[in-house]
Every structure is written in structure tokens, then in C-alpha cells.
């Protein structure tokens, strides 16, 4: 399923807003959306919200043989998935070009920048090393997937704890969290991506573009940097050529944003670690704000149940008695009735002149109904006669042919009773005349 394309009016509106240094969500050109970090119950699980863009990060580990070319180094694997839940344009089972670009960019940012000490992941050189896998799932898409996925990946790696391991001869023992405390990963620095969108061949610049702004932009620039102002990776896409001054200006803006995001990540990690040590509640359920429809808990309110019976008795005694229940229909005016409880007629009874008018109206309605039925009966008789006399015509609207069926020939006349009597009388007279002739002879 493809994305619904922007109309020409929407495109012109967005470009006009960029020219006037305005954005749809009220931000300035160099403003970053609010970043919110929440951790799960297990180590290495987190959800990062960049505005309405949400990414879930989960880190796992296992013991595997090392690569032949790097026998003393562990393995870091990063995978990003775009689910249809985030946007209807992402189809399951297919890897669009956007997903391939994002995976390569995040791998360069996290793995090629050497943010993790891979040598500390080695258990036995040439035999067993730790493979760290970072799975990122896009939960909601509202633009700038790169920054949200990069922040979720580095936060999950900082929050993750691997099991402790001991080696005795050729035996490798992996301890559970109950036996020994898990060991955090050794992280050298935190590379964070900052995205820039260019409009009208680089004339206008926006930081952290939204989903609609990404549709109308001409070019895209991503700078991965740590808080020490070290550029870890850089990627440009689109059909524009950037000047040196433009890239330097973007790098200065990225340096400021990276310091702010790094401080936010460190504070979130410290708060989570403090809560876990104190034995408090933590996890996604605790990160949801209270007193909302989606809240899992609400503050309890004390209810005073003393002297409840006395209050109830006072209410019953001071209350008005119940009104009588009318079981039979009450006729207030001709044509109206009331059954059961309800509001009585507040207009009072009808006067004599009004009653006479109502009776006259009823009589007129009855007379008109009778006349209507009479005319209806006459119409039916006329139509029946017409049907008997007129021929039947069948028409077909498609072929436009007319077939006329001739009426049947009238049946032969049958002998009736008066004709029979005439024949009998004629026979009797003939017989009498015959007898008279025989006697005369």
C-alpha cells in the first residue's frame, strides 16, 4: 500500500510556510522535538519518543565463535524493522529502499564509530565471544526515523547488562543474575544522529523534519556526532549540491543538539538505576502519566461511611411522597391519551366552542374518508371494464418492440331456457295439425 500523495495545495502551503520561517507544529527552524525515554522491566529494553515518532529498542546477547579476521573482538549487530503498525506504506516481508539506507546509516553510526569496546566482549580468543544484537522496531512514523532509531539504539546499549562469565581451563561458566550481578557494556562515547532538511536547492534549512516536511524537501543531510564534537559519520541524499558553509553551519547546530540529548540520556539512565537500587517501581507502566484514560493506576480517594443510616433516614423522611400511578389511560383531549406516569395537560379543559370545532373536524374527516373509499371503488370497477375490452400490449424497453395480443373470439351462443320453450310449443302445434289432417281423411 502506497502513501497517500500530497495535494498541490498542501505542497504549496508547506513550502510557503518554510519560506516564512514557520512550521506546522509551531517550532522554529532550528528547534528539536521533545525527546522522551522510558525503560522496560528488563535491562536493555527502552522506548524513545521523538515527537510522535516512537522506536522500541531491545538488546540481547549470546556466545558465538568470532570472525576469523578478528579473533579477539566481539560482534555488534544492528537491525531495524519497519512494521505496518507504524505506517500503512510499510508492507511486511518486503525491504524497501528506505529500510536498507537506514540500516546502513545506523550501523555506521554505532558499529563503525567504535562506540563499544568490542575487545571486552571476548571470552576465549578464537573460540567464544559475545555477540550483541540490537533490534529496533518502529512503532509510529511521524518523520525523522534516523534520529529516533539512533537514540534508541545507544540508550538500549547503555542500559543493557550481559551475564558474568568465568573461564577455568576449557570450561566456560555463565552465571545467572541471581548468582552474580550482570556486567554493563564498556561504552566509549555516544554517537547521536541529527538530521537536516533542505528546501529550494539549499536556500532554507530545517532541523528534525516531520513526516510531511520530508515529502516536500529537496535534500537530506545526517550528521552523527558525540558530545566531544567528533563527527562519527555523515550522509547526504537528494538532488542538491551543498556548499562548505552550509555543512559547517549544520555541524555547529548538530554539536549543540548532541550535547543536550546526551545530557538527557545520562539523566534518564541515572534515574532508572536509582529507582532499581531503591527497589521502587519501574517499567513502561510506571512511565505512563496518571489520571488519564490510558493510566494503569489512579490515586485512591478516602470515603467517609460514618452515619450513613441516619443520613438515609433523613433523606427518606424529607423526600416528597411518590405520585399516584395511573393504570388506565386518561383522555385529556379528543385524539390524545396518557398511560402510566407522565406530565398532565397544563392547558386545561377545552371550551364548548372548541369542542364543537373538534367534533366538526372529526365529522369532516370521516366524510372525506368515506368519499375517498367510494371513488376508489368506482375507479377499480372502471379499470376492470377497461381491461376486459382493451387488448394487452407488451413492450420491451431494450429491443423497442411492441407485441399486440388480439382479444379472444367471443364464445358461441348456447341455448337458453326461453329458446327451448319455443321449440317445445312449435312441436306441439305441429303434432296437433297432423292429428287433425289424419281425422279428416
C-alpha positions as CSV (number, residue, x, y, z in Angstrom):
1,X,0.0,0.0,0.0
2,X,1.4,3.3,-1.0
3,X,1.3,6.6,0.9
4,X,-1.4,9.0,0.0
5,X,0.3,11.7,-2.1
6,X,0.2,15.3,-1.0
7,X,-2.1,17.5,-3.0
8,X,-0.8,20.6,-4.8
9,X,-2.4,22.8,-2.2
10,X,-0.7,21.1,0.7
11,X,2.6,21.2,-1.1
12,X,2.4,24.9,-1.8
13,X,1.2,25.5,1.8
14,X,4.2,23.7,3.3
15,X,6.7,25.4,1.0
16,X,5.2,28.8,1.7
17,X,5.4,28.2,5.5
18,X,9.1,27.2,5.1
19,X,9.8,30.5,3.3
20,X,8.1,32.4,6.0
21,X,10.2,30.6,8.7
22,X,7.1,28.9,10.1
23,X,6.4,25.2,10.8
24,X,3.1,23.3,11.3
25,X,3.8,22.3,14.9
26,X,4.9,25.8,16.0
27,X,8.6,25.1,16.2
28,X,11.4,27.4,14.9
29,X,13.7,26.3,12.1
30,X,16.4,25.0,14.4
31,X,14.2,23.6,17.2
32,X,14.2,19.9,18.0
33,X,11.1,18.0,19.1
34,X,10.8,16.8,22.7
35,X,12.7,13.5,23.4
36,X,11.1,11.2,25.9
37,X,12.9,8.0,27.2
38,X,11.2,5.2,29.1
39,X,12.7,1.8,30.1
40,X,11.2,-1.6,30.4
41,X,11.4,-4.1,33.3
42,X,14.4,-5.9,31.8
43,X,17.8,-4.5,31.1
44,X,18.4,-3.3,27.5
45,X,14.7,-2.5,26.7
46,X,13.6,1.1,26.1
47,X,11.2,3.2,24.1
48,X,12.3,6.5,22.6
49,X,9.7,9.1,21.6
50,X,10.8,11.9,19.3
51,X,7.6,13.9,19.0
52,X,5.1,11.3,17.7
53,X,7.8,9.1,16.3
54,X,8.3,6.1,18.6
55,X,11.0,3.4,18.4
56,X,11.4,0.3,20.6
57,X,14.9,-0.8,21.3
58,X,15.9,-4.3,22.6
59,X,19.4,-5.6,23.1
60,X,20.3,-9.3,23.5
61,X,23.5,-11.3,23.6
62,X,24.8,-14.9,23.0
63,X,28.1,-16.7,22.9
64,X,29.3,-17.4,19.3
65,X,32.6,-18.1,17.6
66,X,34.4,-14.9,16.5
67,X,35.2,-13.9,13.0
68,X,38.4,-15.4,11.6
69,X,39.8,-11.9,10.8
70,X,39.1,-10.6,14.3
71,X,39.6,-13.5,16.7
72,X,39.8,-11.3,19.8
73,X,36.8,-9.0,19.2
74,X,33.1,-9.4,19.8
75,X,30.4,-8.8,17.3
76,X,27.8,-6.0,17.2
77,X,24.8,-6.5,15.0
78,X,22.1,-3.8,14.4
79,X,18.7,-4.4,12.8
80,X,15.9,-2.0,12.2
81,X,12.3,-3.2,11.3
82,X,9.5,-1.0,9.8
83,X,6.2,-2.6,10.7
84,X,2.8,-1.8,9.1
85,X,1.7,-0.7,12.6
86,X,3.9,2.4,12.2
87,X,2.6,3.4,8.8
88,X,0.4,1.7,6.2
89,X,3.1,2.2,3.5
90,X,5.4,-0.3,5.2
91,X,4.5,-3.8,4.0
92,X,5.5,-6.9,5.9
93,X,8.0,-9.3,4.3
94,X,9.5,-6.6,1.9
95,X,12.5,-4.4,2.4
96,X,12.0,-1.0,0.8
97,X,15.0,1.1,-0.2
98,X,14.4,3.3,2.9
99,X,14.9,0.4,5.2
100,X,18.2,-0.6,3.6
101,X,19.5,3.0,3.8
102,X,18.5,3.4,7.4
103,X,20.2,0.1,8.4
104,X,23.4,1.1,6.8
105,X,23.4,4.5,8.3
106,X,22.8,3.2,11.9
107,X,25.4,0.5,11.5
108,X,28.0,3.1,10.5
109,X,26.9,5.3,13.4
110,X,27.1,2.6,16.1
111,X,29.5,-0.1,14.9
112,X,32.0,1.7,12.7
113,X,32.3,4.6,15.1
114,X,33.7,2.1,17.7
115,X,31.4,3.4,20.4
116,X,31.6,-0.1,22.2
117,X,34.8,-1.8,23.2
118,X,34.5,-5.0,21.2
119,X,37.6,-6.4,22.7
120,X,36.0,-6.5,26.2
121,X,33.4,-8.9,24.7
122,X,36.0,-11.6,24.1
123,X,35.7,-14.7,26.4
124,X,38.2,-17.1,24.8
125,X,40.3,-15.8,21.9
126,X,39.5,-17.6,18.7
127,X,36.7,-19.7,20.4
128,X,34.0,-17.8,22.1
129,X,33.0,-14.1,22.1
130,X,29.8,-12.2,22.9
131,X,27.6,-11.2,20.0
132,X,25.5,-8.2,20.9
133,X,22.3,-7.8,18.8
134,X,20.4,-4.5,18.8
135,X,16.8,-4.9,17.5
136,X,14.9,-1.7,16.7
137,X,11.2,-1.6,15.9
138,X,9.4,1.4,14.6
139,X,6.1,1.8,16.4
140,X,4.9,5.0,14.9
141,X,6.2,7.1,12.0
142,X,6.0,10.9,12.1
143,X,9.2,11.7,10.4
144,X,13.0,11.6,11.2
145,X,13.3,7.8,11.8
146,X,17.1,8.1,11.7
147,X,17.5,10.2,14.8
148,X,14.9,8.3,16.9
149,X,16.4,4.9,15.9
150,X,19.9,6.0,16.7
151,X,18.9,7.4,20.1
152,X,17.0,4.2,20.9
153,X,20.0,2.0,19.9
154,X,22.6,3.9,22.0
155,X,20.2,4.1,25.0
156,X,19.5,0.4,24.9
157,X,23.2,-0.4,24.7
158,X,24.0,1.8,27.7
159,X,21.1,0.3,29.7
160,X,22.0,-3.4,28.8
161,X,23.7,-5.8,31.2
162,X,25.3,-9.0,30.0
163,X,25.7,-12.1,32.2
164,X,29.0,-12.6,34.0
165,X,31.3,-15.3,32.7
166,X,34.2,-17.2,34.3
167,X,36.7,-19.5,32.4
168,X,38.5,-22.4,34.2
169,X,40.7,-24.3,31.7
170,X,38.4,-25.2,28.8
171,X,35.2,-24.8,30.8
172,X,33.1,-21.7,30.4
173,X,30.6,-20.9,33.1
174,X,27.8,-18.3,32.5
175,X,26.2,-17.1,35.7
176,X,22.6,-16.1,36.2
177,X,21.6,-12.7,37.6
178,X,20.8,-14.4,40.9
179,X,24.3,-15.8,41.2
180,X,26.3,-12.8,40.1
181,X,25.3,-9.3,39.1
182,X,25.2,-8.7,35.3
183,X,28.0,-6.7,33.8
184,X,27.4,-3.5,31.8
185,X,29.0,-2.9,28.4
186,X,32.0,-0.7,28.1
187,X,30.9,2.3,26.0
188,X,33.5,4.9,24.9
189,X,31.1,7.6,23.6
190,X,27.5,8.1,22.5
191,X,27.2,8.9,18.8
192,X,23.9,10.6,18.0
193,X,22.4,11.5,14.6
194,X,21.0,14.9,13.8
195,X,19.0,15.3,10.6
196,X,18.6,18.4,8.4
197,X,16.2,19.0,5.6
198,X,16.9,21.5,2.7
199,X,14.4,23.3,0.6
200,X,14.7,25.2,-2.7
201,X,18.2,24.0,-3.5
202,X,19.6,24.6,0.0
203,X,18.2,28.1,0.5
204,X,16.1,27.1,3.5
205,X,17.1,24.7,6.3
206,X,15.1,22.8,8.9
207,X,16.2,20.7,11.8
208,X,14.4,17.4,12.7
209,X,11.9,17.4,9.8
210,X,8.4,15.9,10.3
211,X,6.8,13.4,8.0
212,X,5.1,16.0,5.8
213,X,8.2,18.1,5.6
214,X,10.2,15.1,4.4
215,X,7.8,14.7,1.5
216,X,8.4,18.2,0.1
217,X,12.2,18.6,0.9
218,X,14.8,18.7,-1.9
219,X,17.7,17.2,0.1
220,X,18.6,15.5,3.3
221,X,21.8,15.6,5.5
222,X,22.5,13.4,8.5
223,X,25.4,14.1,10.8
224,X,26.4,11.6,13.6
225,X,28.4,13.3,16.3
226,X,29.3,12.8,20.0
227,X,29.5,15.3,22.8
228,X,33.2,15.8,22.2
229,X,32.4,17.4,18.8
230,X,33.8,14.4,16.9
231,X,32.0,13.6,13.7
232,X,31.3,9.8,13.6
233,X,29.6,9.6,10.2
234,X,27.9,11.8,7.6
235,X,25.5,11.1,4.8
236,X,23.8,13.3,2.2
237,X,20.9,12.3,0.0
238,X,18.8,14.1,-2.6
239,X,19.5,16.0,-5.8
240,X,21.2,19.1,-4.3
241,X,24.8,20.2,-4.0
242,X,25.8,21.6,-0.6
243,X,28.4,24.2,-0.1
244,X,31.1,24.2,2.5
245,X,29.5,26.9,4.6
246,X,26.2,25.0,4.7
247,X,27.9,21.9,6.0
248,X,29.8,23.9,8.6
249,X,26.7,25.6,9.8
250,X,24.9,22.2,10.1
251,X,27.8,20.7,12.1
252,X,27.7,23.6,14.6
253,X,23.9,23.2,15.1
254,X,24.4,19.4,15.5
255,X,27.1,20.0,18.2
256,X,24.6,21.9,20.3
257,X,21.8,19.4,19.9
258,X,24.1,16.4,20.6
259,X,25.2,17.9,24.0
260,X,21.6,18.4,25.0
261,X,20.4,14.9,24.0
262,X,23.5,13.3,25.7
263,X,22.7,15.0,29.0
264,X,19.1,13.9,28.7
265,X,20.1,10.3,28.1
266,X,22.5,10.3,31.1
267,X,19.8,11.7,33.4
268,X,17.3,9.1,32.3
269,X,19.9,6.3,32.9
270,X,20.8,7.6,36.4
271,X,17.1,7.9,37.4
272,X,16.3,4.4,36.3
273,X,19.4,3.0,38.1
274,X,18.5,4.9,41.2
275,X,14.9,3.5,41.2
276,X,16.1,-0.1,40.7
277,X,18.6,0.1,43.6
278,X,15.9,1.6,45.9
279,X,13.5,-1.2,45.0
280,X,10.9,1.2,43.6
281,X,8.5,0.6,40.7
282,X,9.8,0.8,37.2
283,X,8.9,-0.2,33.7
284,X,6.6,1.1,30.9
285,X,3.5,1.1,33.2
286,X,5.1,3.5,35.6
287,X,6.2,5.9,32.8
288,X,2.5,6.5,31.8
289,X,1.1,9.7,33.4
290,X,-1.6,9.3,35.9
291,X,-5.2,10.4,35.7
292,X,-5.7,9.7,32.1
293,X,-7.8,7.2,30.2
294,X,-4.7,5.1,29.4
295,X,-3.4,5.1,33.0
296,X,-3.0,1.8,34.8
297,X,-3.4,3.3,38.3
298,X,-5.2,6.1,40.0
299,X,-4.8,7.8,43.4
300,X,-7.3,6.4,45.9
301,X,-9.8,8.8,47.5
302,X,-11.0,8.3,51.1
303,X,-14.7,7.9,51.6
304,X,-16.4,8.6,54.9
305,X,-19.0,5.9,55.6
306,X,-20.0,7.1,59.2
307,X,-23.6,7.8,60.0
308,X,-24.8,6.5,56.6
309,X,-28.0,5.0,58.0
310,X,-29.1,8.2,59.7
311,X,-28.5,10.3,56.6
312,X,-30.5,7.8,54.6
313,X,-33.5,8.0,57.0
314,X,-33.4,11.8,56.9
315,X,-33.4,11.8,53.1
316,X,-36.4,9.4,53.1
317,X,-38.4,11.4,55.6
318,X,-37.8,14.8,53.9
319,X,-38.4,13.5,50.4
320,X,-41.8,14.1,48.7
321,X,-44.2,11.2,48.5
322,X,-44.4,9.3,45.2
323,X,-47.1,10.4,42.8
324,X,-50.0,8.1,42.0
325,X,-49.5,5.7,39.2
326,X,-52.2,5.9,36.5
327,X,-53.0,2.4,35.3
328,X,-55.8,3.4,33.0
329,X,-55.4,5.7,30.0
330,X,-56.5,9.3,30.6
331,X,-58.2,11.1,27.8
332,X,-57.4,14.8,28.1
333,X,-58.5,15.9,24.6
334,X,-60.0,14.1,21.7
335,X,-57.3,12.1,19.9
336,X,-54.8,12.2,22.8
337,X,-54.3,9.7,25.7
338,X,-51.9,9.1,28.6
339,X,-50.9,5.8,30.0
340,X,-48.8,5.4,33.2
341,X,-46.9,8.3,34.8
342,X,-46.3,11.4,32.9
343,X,-46.9,15.1,32.8
344,X,-50.5,16.0,32.9
345,X,-52.1,18.5,30.5
346,X,-51.4,22.1,31.7
347,X,-53.6,23.8,29.2
348,X,-56.9,22.9,31.0
349,X,-60.1,21.6,29.5
350,X,-61.5,22.7,26.2
351,X,-64.3,25.3,26.0
352,X,-67.6,24.5,24.4
353,X,-66.8,26.3,21.1
354,X,-63.5,24.4,20.8
355,X,-65.3,21.1,21.5
356,X,-67.8,21.9,18.7
357,X,-65.0,22.7,16.3
358,X,-63.2,19.5,17.2
359,X,-66.4,17.5,16.6
360,X,-67.0,19.2,13.2
361,X,-63.4,18.4,12.2
362,X,-63.9,14.7,13.1
363,X,-67.1,14.6,11.1
364,X,-65.4,16.2,8.1
365,X,-62.5,13.8,8.2
366,X,-65.0,10.8,8.4
367,X,-66.9,12.2,5.4
368,X,-63.8,12.7,3.3
369,X,-62.6,9.2,4.2
370,X,-65.9,7.7,3.0
371,X,-65.9,9.7,-0.2
372,X,-62.3,8.7,-0.9
373,X,-63.2,5.0,-0.4
374,X,-66.2,5.4,-2.7
375,X,-64.2,7.0,-5.5
376,X,-61.6,4.3,-5.1
377,X,-64.2,1.5,-5.6
378,X,-65.5,3.3,-8.7
379,X,-62.0,3.6,-10.2
380,X,-61.4,-0.1,-9.7
381,X,-64.6,-1.1,-11.5
382,X,-63.8,1.2,-14.4
383,X,-60.3,-0.2,-14.7
384,X,-61.7,-3.8,-14.7
385,X,-64.0,-3.0,-17.5
386,X,-61.3,-1.3,-19.5
387,X,-59.0,-4.3,-19.0
388,X,-61.7,-6.6,-20.4
389,X,-62.2,-4.5,-23.5
390,X,-58.8,-3.3,-24.4
391,X,-56.1,-5.5,-26.0
392,X,-53.0,-6.4,-24.0
393,X,-49.8,-4.6,-25.0
394,X,-46.4,-5.9,-24.0
395,X,-43.4,-3.6,-24.6
396,X,-39.7,-4.2,-24.2
397,X,-37.6,-1.1,-23.5
398,X,-34.3,-2.7,-24.6
399,X,-35.5,-4.0,-28.1
400,X,-38.2,-1.4,-28.5
401,X,-40.6,-3.9,-30.0
402,X,-44.4,-3.9,-29.4
403,X,-46.4,-7.1,-29.4
404,X,-50.2,-6.8,-29.5
405,X,-52.2,-9.7,-28.4
406,X,-55.7,-9.8,-30.2
407,X,-58.6,-10.4,-27.9
408,X,-60.1,-13.9,-28.0
409,X,-63.1,-14.6,-30.2
410,X,-66.4,-14.4,-28.3
411,X,-67.7,-17.9,-27.3
412,X,-70.6,-19.5,-29.2
413,X,-74.1,-18.8,-28.0
414,X,-75.6,-21.6,-26.0
415,X,-79.2,-22.4,-25.9
416,X,-81.1,-20.7,-23.2
417,X,-84.3,-21.7,-21.4
418,X,-86.7,-19.4,-23.5
419,X,-85.4,-20.9,-26.8
420,X,-86.2,-24.4,-25.5
421,X,-89.7,-23.5,-24.6
422,X,-90.3,-22.0,-28.1
423,X,-89.1,-25.3,-29.7
424,X,-91.5,-27.3,-27.5
425,X,-94.5,-25.2,-28.3
426,X,-93.8,-25.4,-32.0
427,X,-93.5,-29.2,-31.8
428,X,-96.9,-29.4,-30.0
429,X,-98.7,-27.2,-32.6
430,X,-97.2,-29.3,-35.5
431,X,-98.4,-32.5,-33.9
432,X,-102.0,-31.1,-33.4
433,X,-102.2,-30.1,-37.0
434,X,-101.0,-33.5,-38.1
435,X,-103.7,-35.3,-36.0
436,X,-106.5,-33.0,-37.5
437,X,-105.4,-34.0,-41.0
438,X,-105.5,-37.7,-40.2
439,X,-109.0,-37.4,-38.8
440,X,-110.3,-35.5,-41.8
441,X,-109.1,-38.3,-44.0
